[in-house]
Amino acid sequence: MKALIMKFMGAHLVGTHLVHTIIMYTRIVGGLMTSMLIIEAAIAEKLIDKICNSHDQVYHTLLDAEQAPVYDGFNIIALKP
């Protein structure tokens, strides 16, 4: 299983929480992107910080999946500036 994590800057209302980032999480199964959902921003930011060490940019360039680190059993395809 691979996971695509994308970070968007800006203030967004998620449920009752105003956060400054929305994280889109997409499972990639059989080459198809499925199950897009918004996951809890603070948790996802930790994932992104481990990969990209940046709070300030939108990550738009996909790293090669083979180079992606493994985190909690997911192969994370990191998006980098």
Gaussian input, Z-matrix of N, CA and C with variables (Angstrom, degrees):
# hf/3-21g

backbone

0 1
 N
 C     1     B1
 C     2     B2     1     A1
 N     3     B3     2     A2     1     D1
 C     4     B4     3     A3     2     D2
 C     5     B5     4     A4     3     D3
 N     6     B6     5     A5     4     D4
 C     7     B7     6     A6     5     D5
 C     8     B8     7     A7     6     D6
 N     9     B9     8     A8     7     D7
 C    10    B10     9     A9     8     D8
 C    11    B11    10    A10     9     D9
 N    12    B12    11    A11    10    D10
 C    13    B13    12    A12    11    D11
 C    14    B14    13    A13    12    D12
 N    15    B15    14    A14    13    D13
 C    16    B16    15    A15    14    D14
 C    17    B17    16    A16    15    D15
 N    18    B18    17    A17    16    D16
 C    19    B19    18    A18    17    D17
 C    20    B20    19    A19    18    D18
 N    21    B21    20    A20    19    D19
 C    22    B22    21    A21    20    D20
 C    23    B23    22    A22    21    D21
 N    24    B24    23    A23    22    D22
 C    25    B25    24    A24    23    D23
 C    26    B26    25    A25    24    D24
 N    27    B27    26    A26    25    D25
 C    28    B28    27    A27    26    D26
 C    29    B29    28    A28    27    D27
 N    30    B30    29    A29    28    D28
 C    31    B31    30    A30    29    D29
 C    32    B32    31    A31    30    D30
 N    33    B33    32    A32    31    D31
 C    34    B34    33    A33    32    D32
 C    35    B35    34    A34    33    D33
 N    36    B36    35    A35    34    D34
 C    37    B37    36    A36    35    D35
 C    38    B38    37    A37    36    D36
 N    39    B39    38    A38    37    D37
 C    40    B40    39    A39    38    D38
 C    41    B41    40    A40    39    D39
 N    42    B42    41    A41    40    D40
 C    43    B43    42    A42    41    D41
 C    44    B44    43    A43    42    D42
 N    45    B45    44    A44    43    D43
 C    46    B46    45    A45    44    D44
 C    47    B47    46    A46    45    D45
 N    48    B48    47    A47    46    D46
 C    49    B49    48    A48    47    D47
 C    50    B50    49    A49    48    D48
 N    51    B51    50    A50    49    D49
 C    52    B52    51    A51    50    D50
 C    53    B53    52    A52    51    D51
 N    54    B54    53    A53    52    D52
 C    55    B55    54    A54    53    D53
 C    56    B56    55    A55    54    D54
 N    57    B57    56    A56    55    D55
 C    58    B58    57    A57    56    D56
 C    59    B59    58    A58    57    D57
 N    60    B60    59    A59    58    D58
 C    61    B61    60    A60    59    D59
 C    62    B62    61    A61    60    D60
 N    63    B63    62    A62    61    D61
 C    64    B64    63    A63    62    D62
 C    65    B65    64    A64    63    D63
 N    66    B66    65    A65    64    D64
 C    67    B67    66    A66    65    D65
 C    68    B68    67    A67    66    D66
 N    69    B69    68    A68    67    D67
 C    70    B70    69    A69    68    D68
 C    71    B71    70    A70    69    D69
 N    72    B72    71    A71    70    D70
 C    73    B73    72    A72    71    D71
 C    74    B74    73    A73    72    D72
 N    75    B75    74    A74    73    D73
 C    76    B76    75    A75    74    D74
 C    77    B77    76    A76    75    D75
 N    78    B78    77    A77    76    D76
 C    79    B79    78    A78    77    D77
 C    80    B80    79    A79    78    D78
 N    81    B81    80    A80    79    D79
 C    82    B82    81    A81    80    D80
 C    83    B83    82    A82    81    D81
 N    84    B84    83    A83    82    D82
 C    85    B85    84    A84    83    D83
 C    86    B86    85    A85    84    D84
 N    87    B87    86    A86    85    D85
 C    88    B88    87    A87    86    D86
 C    89    B89    88    A88    87    D87
 N    90    B90    89    A89    88    D88
 C    91    B91    90    A90    89    D89
 C    92    B92    91    A91    90    D90
 N    93    B93    92    A92    91    D91
 C    94    B94    93    A93    92    D92
 C    95    B95    94    A94    93    D93
 N    96    B96    95    A95    94    D94
 C    97    B97    96    A96    95    D95
 C    98    B98    97    A97    96    D96
 N    99    B99    98    A98    97    D97
 C   100   B100    99    A99    98    D98
 C   101   B101   100   A100    99    D99
 N   102   B102   101   A101   100   D100
 C   103   B103   102   A102   101   D101
 C   104   B104   103   A103   102   D102
 N   105   B105   104   A104   103   D103
 C   106   B106   105   A105   104   D104
 C   107   B107   106   A106   105   D105
 N   108   B108   107   A107   106   D106
 C   109   B109   108   A108   107   D107
 C   110   B110   109   A109   108   D108
 N   111   B111   110   A110   109   D109
 C   112   B112   111   A111   110   D110
 C   113   B113   112   A112   111   D111
 N   114   B114   113   A113   112   D112
 C   115   B115   114   A114   113   D113
 C   116   B116   115   A115   114   D114
 N   117   B117   116   A116   115   D115
 C   118   B118   117   A117   116   D116
 C   119   B119   118   A118   117   D117
 N   120   B120   119   A119   118   D118
 C   121   B121   120   A120   119   D119
 C   122   B122   121   A121   120   D120
 N   123   B123   122   A122   121   D121
 C   124   B124   123   A123   122   D122
 C   125   B125   124   A124   123   D123
 N   126   B126   125   A125   124   D124
 C   127   B127   126   A126   125   D125
 C   128   B128   127   A127   126   D126
 N   129   B129   128   A128   127   D127
 C   130   B130   129   A129   128   D128
 C   131   B131   130   A130   129   D129
 N   132   B132   131   A131   130   D130
 C   133   B133   132   A132   131   D131
 C   134   B134   133   A133   132   D132
 N   135   B135   134   A134   133   D133
 C   136   B136   135   A135   134   D134
 C   137   B137   136   A136   135   D135
 N   138   B138   137   A137   136   D136
 C   139   B139   138   A138   137   D137
 C   140   B140   139   A139   138   D138
 N   141   B141   140   A140   139   D139
 C   142   B142   141   A141   140   D140
 C   143   B143   142   A142   141   D141
 N   144   B144   143   A143   142   D142
 C   145   B145   144   A144   143   D143
 C   146   B146   145   A145   144   D144
 N   147   B147   146   A146   145   D145
 C   148   B148   147   A147   146   D146
 C   149   B149   148   A148   147   D147
 N   150   B150   149   A149   148   D148
 C   151   B151   150   A150   149   D149
 C   152   B152   151   A151   150   D150
 N   153   B153   152   A152   151   D151
 C   154   B154   153   A153   152   D152
 C   155   B155   154   A154   153   D153
 N   156   B156   155   A155   154   D154
 C   157   B157   156   A156   155   D155
 C   158   B158   157   A157   156   D156
 N   159   B159   158   A158   157   D157
 C   160   B160   159   A159   158   D158
 C   161   B161   160   A160   159   D159
 N   162   B162   161   A161   160   D160
 C   163   B163   162   A162   161   D161
 C   164   B164   163   A163   162   D162
 N   165   B165   164   A164   163   D163
 C   166   B166   165   A165   164   D164
 C   167   B167   166   A166   165   D165
 N   168   B168   167   A167   166   D166
 C   169   B169   168   A168   167   D167
 C   170   B170   169   A169   168   D168
 N   171   B171   170   A170   169   D169
 C   172   B172   171   A171   170   D170
 C   173   B173   172   A172   171   D171
 N   174   B174   173   A173   172   D172
 C   175   B175   174   A174   173   D173
 C   176   B176   175   A175   174   D174
 N   177   B177   176   A176   175   D175
 C   178   B178   177   A177   176   D176
 C   179   B179   178   A178   177   D177
 N   180   B180   179   A179   178   D178
 C   181   B181   180   A180   179   D179
 C   182   B182   181   A181   180   D180
 N   183   B183   182   A182   181   D181
 C   184   B184   183   A183   182   D182
 C   185   B185   184   A184   183   D183
 N   186   B186   185   A185   184   D184
 C   187   B187   186   A186   185   D185
 C   188   B188   187   A187   186   D186
 N   189   B189   188   A188   187   D187
 C   190   B190   189   A189   188   D188
 C   191   B191   190   A190   189   D189
 N   192   B192   191   A191   190   D190
 C   193   B193   192   A192   191   D191
 C   194   B194   193   A193   192   D192
 N   195   B195   194   A194   193   D193
 C   196   B196   195   A195   194   D194
 C   197   B197   196   A196   195   D195
 N   198   B198   197   A197   196   D196
 C   199   B199   198   A198   197   D197
 C   200   B200   199   A199   198   D198
 N   201   B201   200   A200   199   D199
 C   202   B202   201   A201   200   D200
 C   203   B203   202   A202   201   D201
 N   204   B204   203   A203   202   D202
 C   205   B205   204   A204   203   D203
 C   206   B206   205   A205   204   D204
 N   207   B207   206   A206   205   D205
 C   208   B208   207   A207   206   D206
 C   209   B209   208   A208   207   D207
 N   210   B210   209   A209   208   D208
 C   211   B211   210   A210   209   D209
 C   212   B212   211   A211   210   D210
 N   213   B213   212   A212   211   D211
 C   214   B214   213   A213   212   D212
 C   215   B215   214   A214   213   D213
 N   216   B216   215   A215   214   D214
 C   217   B217   216   A216   215   D215
 C   218   B218   217   A217   216   D216
 N   219   B219   218   A218   217   D217
 C   220   B220   219   A219   218   D218
 C   221   B221   220   A220   219   D219
 N   222   B222   221   A221   220   D220
 C   223   B223   222   A222   221   D221
 C   224   B224   223   A223   222   D222
 N   225   B225   224   A224   223   D223
 C   226   B226   225   A225   224   D224
 C   227   B227   226   A226   225   D225
 N   228   B228   227   A227   226   D226
 C   229   B229   228   A228   227   D227
 C   230   B230   229   A229   228   D228
 N   231   B231   230   A230   229   D229
 C   232   B232   231   A231   230   D230
 C   233   B233   232   A232   231   D231
 N   234   B234   233   A233   232   D232
 C   235   B235   234   A234   233   D233
 C   236   B236   235   A235   234   D234
 N   237   B237   236   A236   235   D235
 C   238   B238   237   A237   236   D236
 C   239   B239   238   A238   237   D237
 N   240   B240   239   A239   238   D238
 C   241   B241   240   A240   239   D239
 C   242   B242   241   A241   240   D240

   B1=1.4482
   B2=1.5232
   B3=1.3122
   B4=1.4538
   B5=1.5207
   B6=1.3126
   B7=1.4627
   B8=1.5120
   B9=1.3087
   B10=1.4523
   B11=1.5220
   B12=1.3257
   B13=1.4572
   B14=1.5136
   B15=1.3224
   B16=1.4524
   B17=1.5286
   B18=1.3095
   B19=1.4564
   B20=1.5276
   B21=1.3185
   B22=1.4527
   B23=1.5262
   B24=1.3266
   B25=1.4566
   B26=1.5270
   B27=1.3374
   B28=1.4568
   B29=1.5139
   B30=1.3096
   B31=1.4596
   B32=1.5228
   B33=1.3132
   B34=1.4554
   B35=1.5187
   B36=1.3034
   B37=1.4533
   B38=1.5236
   B39=1.3227
   B40=1.4651
   B41=1.5202
   B42=1.3067
   B43=1.4519
   B44=1.5167
   B45=1.3248
   B46=1.4615
   B47=1.5219
   B48=1.3249
   B49=1.4603
   B50=1.5197
   B51=1.3150
   B52=1.4521
   B53=1.5243
   B54=1.3109
   B55=1.4635
   B56=1.5170
   B57=1.3043
   B58=1.4584
   B59=1.5227
   B60=1.2948
   B61=1.4582
   B62=1.5147
   B63=1.3090
   B64=1.4662
   B65=1.5177
   B66=1.3017
   B67=1.4507
   B68=1.5230
   B69=1.3050
   B70=1.4560
   B71=1.5223
   B72=1.3093
   B73=1.4596
   B74=1.5183
   B75=1.3066
   B76=1.4584
   B77=1.5202
   B78=1.2933
   B79=1.4614
   B80=1.5189
   B81=1.3144
   B82=1.4589
   B83=1.5249
   B84=1.3094
   B85=1.4626
   B86=1.5171
   B87=1.3058
   B88=1.4571
   B89=1.5137
   B90=1.3315
   B91=1.4491
   B92=1.5200
   B93=1.3399
   B94=1.4577
   B95=1.5251
   B96=1.3166
   B97=1.4545
   B98=1.5203
   B99=1.3104
   B100=1.4592
   B101=1.5259
   B102=1.3134
   B103=1.4600
   B104=1.5205
   B105=1.3378
   B106=1.4555
   B107=1.5235
   B108=1.2969
   B109=1.4456
   B110=1.5146
   B111=1.3037
   B112=1.4580
   B113=1.5216
   B114=1.3252
   B115=1.4543
   B116=1.5205
   B117=1.3003
   B118=1.4621
   B119=1.5243
   B120=1.3371
   B121=1.4566
   B122=1.5217
   B123=1.3240
   B124=1.4618
   B125=1.5261
   B126=1.3205
   B127=1.4615
   B128=1.5184
   B129=1.3156
   B130=1.4533
   B131=1.5195
   B132=1.3311
   B133=1.4556
   B134=1.5168
   B135=1.3305
   B136=1.4647
   B137=1.5228
   B138=1.3346
   B139=1.4617
   B140=1.5234
   B141=1.3381
   B142=1.4571
   B143=1.5152
   B144=1.3425
   B145=1.4590
   B146=1.5191
   B147=1.3310
   B148=1.4608
   B149=1.5239
   B150=1.3236
   B151=1.4550
   B152=1.5211
   B153=1.3089
   B154=1.4655
   B155=1.5181
   B156=1.3343
   B157=1.4614
   B158=1.5187
   B159=1.3275
   B160=1.4568
   B161=1.5175
   B162=1.3385
   B163=1.4607
   B164=1.5204
   B165=1.3254
   B166=1.4566
   B167=1.5155
   B168=1.3186
   B169=1.4489
   B170=1.5204
   B171=1.3096
   B172=1.4585
   B173=1.5219
   B174=1.2998
   B175=1.4541
   B176=1.5193
   B177=1.3098
   B178=1.4620
   B179=1.5137
   B180=1.3195
   B181=1.4569
   B182=1.5207
   B183=1.3053
   B184=1.4562
   B185=1.5184
   B186=1.3148
   B187=1.4554
   B188=1.5227
   B189=1.3117
   B190=1.4609
   B191=1.5252
   B192=1.3053
   B193=1.4620
   B194=1.5196
   B195=1.3108
   B196=1.4584
   B197=1.5224
   B198=1.3390
   B199=1.4538
   B200=1.5219
   B201=1.3231
   B202=1.4587
   B203=1.5232
   B204=1.3383
   B205=1.4599
   B206=1.5249
   B207=1.3158
   B208=1.4562
   B209=1.5229
   B210=1.3137
   B211=1.4602
   B212=1.5142
   B213=1.3186
   B214=1.4674
   B215=1.5226
   B216=1.3334
   B217=1.4477
   B218=1.5088
   B219=1.3308
   B220=1.4577
   B221=1.5178
   B222=1.3114
   B223=1.4540
   B224=1.5194
   B225=1.3255
   B226=1.4571
   B227=1.5170
   B228=1.3370
   B229=1.4553
   B230=1.5211
   B231=1.3163
   B232=1.4586
   B233=1.5111
   B234=1.3175
   B235=1.4524
   B236=1.5202
   B237=1.3168
   B238=1.4605
   B239=1.5202
   B240=1.3409
   B241=1.4617
   B242=1.5149
   A1=109.21
   A2=115.69
   A3=120.53
   A4=108.23
   A5=115.84
   A6=120.32
   A7=109.19
   A8=114.85
   A9=121.25
   A10=107.64
   A11=116.15
   A12=120.40
   A13=108.18
   A14=116.48
   A15=120.89
   A16=108.06
   A17=116.30
   A18=121.29
   A19=108.87
   A20=115.36
   A21=120.86
   A22=108.63
   A23=116.16
   A24=119.26
   A25=109.81
   A26=115.64
   A27=121.42
   A28=110.32
   A29=115.94
   A30=120.51
   A31=109.68
   A32=116.41
   A33=121.86
   A34=108.46
   A35=115.80
   A36=120.70
   A37=108.35
   A38=115.94
   A39=121.55
   A40=106.47
   A41=115.70
   A42=118.66
   A43=108.49
   A44=116.79
   A45=120.51
   A46=111.42
   A47=117.66
   A48=121.56
   A49=110.12
   A50=116.63
   A51=121.26
   A52=107.55
   A53=115.97
   A54=120.35
   A55=108.42
   A56=115.87
   A57=120.17
   A58=112.48
   A59=115.77
   A60=118.96
   A61=108.47
   A62=114.81
   A63=120.25
   A64=106.42
   A65=115.69
   A66=121.25
   A67=107.85
   A68=115.73
   A69=119.71
   A70=108.20
   A71=115.27
   A72=121.96
   A73=107.46
   A74=116.16
   A75=120.13
   A76=109.16
   A77=116.53
   A78=120.02
   A79=108.02
   A80=115.33
   A81=120.25
   A82=106.83
   A83=115.47
   A84=121.17
   A85=108.22
   A86=116.49
   A87=120.41
   A88=112.58
   A89=116.08
   A90=120.18
   A91=114.33
   A92=117.35
   A93=121.16
   A94=109.79
   A95=116.12
   A96=119.77
   A97=108.99
   A98=115.74
   A99=120.90
   A100=109.34
   A101=115.67
   A102=122.95
   A103=113.15
   A104=116.61
   A105=119.01
   A106=109.69
   A107=116.63
   A108=120.28
   A109=109.46
   A110=115.68
   A111=120.73
   A112=107.43
   A113=116.23
   A114=119.56
   A115=108.95
   A116=115.62
   A117=121.71
   A118=109.50
   A119=115.40
   A120=120.47
   A121=112.81
   A122=117.96
   A123=119.89
   A124=111.00
   A125=116.92
   A126=120.63
   A127=109.94
   A128=116.20
   A129=119.98
   A130=111.41
   A131=117.61
   A132=119.79
   A133=110.98
   A134=116.94
   A135=119.63
   A136=110.35
   A137=116.65
   A138=119.65
   A139=110.49
   A140=115.25
   A141=119.30
   A142=110.60
   A143=116.58
   A144=119.79
   A145=110.97
   A146=117.23
   A147=120.31
   A148=110.72
   A149=116.01
   A150=120.32
   A151=111.41
   A152=116.82
   A153=121.05
   A154=114.33
   A155=117.99
   A156=122.25
   A157=112.72
   A158=117.19
   A159=119.55
   A160=109.79
   A161=115.80
   A162=120.42
   A163=111.21
   A164=118.38
   A165=120.74
   A166=115.26
   A167=118.93
   A168=118.30
   A169=110.70
   A170=113.78
   A171=120.03
   A172=107.42
   A173=116.58
   A174=120.74
   A175=107.56
   A176=116.16
   A177=118.61
   A178=113.43
   A179=118.38
   A180=120.17
   A181=109.13
   A182=116.10
   A183=120.21
   A184=110.58
   A185=115.89
   A186=119.84
   A187=108.55
   A188=115.29
   A189=119.30
   A190=109.17
   A191=116.25
   A192=120.47
   A193=111.86
   A194=117.17
   A195=119.96
   A196=111.37
   A197=117.34
   A198=120.79
   A199=112.19
   A200=116.19
   A201=119.30
   A202=110.88
   A203=116.37
   A204=119.27
   A205=111.17
   A206=115.98
   A207=121.73
   A208=107.72
   A209=117.08
   A210=121.43
   A211=108.40
   A212=116.72
   A213=121.79
   A214=112.73
   A215=116.68
   A216=120.28
   A217=114.33
   A218=117.65
   A219=120.88
   A220=109.06
   A221=116.23
   A222=120.06
   A223=106.41
   A224=116.50
   A225=120.96
   A226=109.00
   A227=116.14
   A228=120.46
   A229=105.84
   A230=115.94
   A231=120.02
   A232=110.21
   A233=115.13
   A234=120.66
   A235=107.34
   A236=116.92
   A237=119.87
   A238=109.90
   A239=117.73
   A240=120.25
   A241=111.60
   D1=137.78
   D2=176.57
   D3=-118.06
   D4=153.69
   D5=179.18
   D6=-128.78
   D7=137.63
   D8=176.90
   D9=-108.99
   D10=122.56
   D11=-179.56
   D12=-115.95
   D13=126.55
   D14=-177.82
   D15=-127.71
   D16=138.24
   D17=-176.43
   D18=-116.35
   D19=131.82
   D20=177.43
   D21=-118.36
   D22=131.63
   D23=178.59
   D24=-83.62
   D25=157.53
   D26=179.31
   D27=119.58
   D28=160.13
   D29=-179.69
   D30=-85.58
   D31=133.29
   D32=-179.07
   D33=-137.75
   D34=145.61
   D35=174.30
   D36=-92.31
   D37=117.17
   D38=178.55
   D39=-118.31
   D40=109.91
   D41=-172.89
   D42=62.00
   D43=-121.64
   D44=176.80
   D45=-104.19
   D46=9.20
   D47=-174.22
   D48=-107.97
   D49=125.65
   D50=172.62
   D51=-88.35
   D52=116.54
   D53=-179.71
   D54=-122.29
   D55=162.30
   D56=-177.19
   D57=-97.97
   D58=-1.02
   D59=174.34
   D60=-140.44
   D61=146.82
   D62=168.52
   D63=-114.73
   D64=133.89
   D65=179.90
   D66=-107.77
   D67=124.45
   D68=173.96
   D69=-101.30
   D70=129.78
   D71=-176.53
   D72=-119.59
   D73=125.58
   D74=-177.21
   D75=-130.63
   D76=124.64
   D77=172.40
   D78=-79.66
   D79=139.31
   D80=176.80
   D81=-112.09
   D82=111.74
   D83=-175.37
   D84=-123.19
   D85=121.84
   D86=178.64
   D87=60.11
   D88=32.07
   D89=179.61
   D90=82.00
   D91=-4.52
   D92=-179.42
   D93=-107.29
   D94=139.00
   D95=176.71
   D96=-83.71
   D97=125.71
   D98=-178.76
   D99=-136.31
   D100=169.35
   D101=170.21
   D102=56.29
   D103=48.30
   D104=177.21
   D105=-72.58
   D106=130.72
   D107=179.36
   D108=-154.08
   D109=163.87
   D110=176.63
   D111=-97.23
   D112=123.93
   D113=178.44
   D114=-102.47
   D115=167.13
   D116=-174.91
   D117=-58.66
   D118=124.33
   D119=-167.14
   D120=-63.14
   D121=-40.49
   D122=-176.07
   D123=-63.51
   D124=-39.45
   D125=178.75
   D126=-66.57
   D127=-46.15
   D128=-177.46
   D129=-66.81
   D130=-34.69
   D131=177.70
   D132=-61.56
   D133=-36.36
   D134=177.48
   D135=-63.00
   D136=-40.77
   D137=176.35
   D138=-60.61
   D139=-47.17
   D140=-177.78
   D141=-64.56
   D142=-41.20
   D143=-179.52
   D144=-62.72
   D145=-38.07
   D146=178.21
   D147=-62.76
   D148=-31.78
   D149=-175.98
   D150=-89.92
   D151=-46.06
   D152=-167.15
   D153=-113.60
   D154=-18.17
   D155=179.89
   D156=51.84
   D157=47.05
   D158=179.44
   D159=-150.71
   D160=137.10
   D161=174.83
   D162=-101.36
   D163=-10.87
   D164=-158.18
   D165=-108.86
   D166=-1.07
   D167=-174.11
   D168=-129.33
   D169=157.32
   D170=173.10
   D171=-87.02
   D172=132.97
   D173=-178.11
   D174=-93.90
   D175=120.41
   D176=-171.71
   D177=-129.38
   D178=-11.70
   D179=-177.76
   D180=-105.81
   D181=120.74
   D182=-179.20
   D183=-73.28
   D184=129.74
   D185=169.13
   D186=-72.46
   D187=157.26
   D188=173.28
   D189=-59.44
   D190=131.78
   D191=-176.15
   D192=-59.34
   D193=-30.66
   D194=-178.29
   D195=-68.63
   D196=-22.79
   D197=-179.60
   D198=-92.58
   D199=-1.53
   D200=-173.41
   D201=-71.79
   D202=138.66
   D203=177.78
   D204=-73.07
   D205=160.29
   D206=177.26
   D207=-101.38
   D208=131.59
   D209=179.69
   D210=-137.05
   D211=121.52
   D212=178.61
   D213=49.90
   D214=41.39
   D215=175.79
   D216=82.31
   D217=-3.46
   D218=176.40
   D219=-101.64
   D220=139.12
   D221=169.25
   D222=-85.75
   D223=109.29
   D224=-174.30
   D225=-88.23
   D226=121.78
   D227=171.83
   D228=-89.85
   D229=104.31
   D230=-172.70
   D231=-76.56
   D232=140.75
   D233=171.50
   D234=-100.68
   D235=128.26
   D236=-175.88
   D237=-120.51
   D238=159.50
   D239=179.84
   D240=-61.82

